[in-house]
């Protein structure tokens, strides 16, 4: 399974991708889901098993993000 991170800026989305690459986390940039109400059109899809350490790294780098939770 995967988790989707959304961002307020393209800069944060691409910076988060770089952080994920440095962690060797399973992540890829995707279009932000239309119902995510994200300010940036990019999102980061991350393998669930990598979310904990990626979230910690993003927090440490002060990269603002939100975890997308689809409305069902």
C-alpha positions, 0 to 999 in steps of 0.5 A, a space after each residue: 500500500 501507499 500513502 500520498 503526501 501533499 504540499 503547499 509549494 512545488 519547491 516543498 514537493 521536489 525537496 521532499 522527493 530529494 529527501 526520500 531519494 536520500 533515504 532510499 525510500 520508495 517514493 515517486 512524484 505524482 499529480 496531486 489528487 483533485 480532491 486533496 485541496 492541495 495548493 501545489 499540483 504535485 504530490 509524493 506517493 510513498 510506500 507505507 513502510 517508508 512513511 514513518 522515517 520520511 515524515 521524521 526527515 521532512 519534519 527535521 527539514 521543516 518541509 510542510 506537508 499533509 497526508 492525503 486521506 481520500 473521502 470515501 
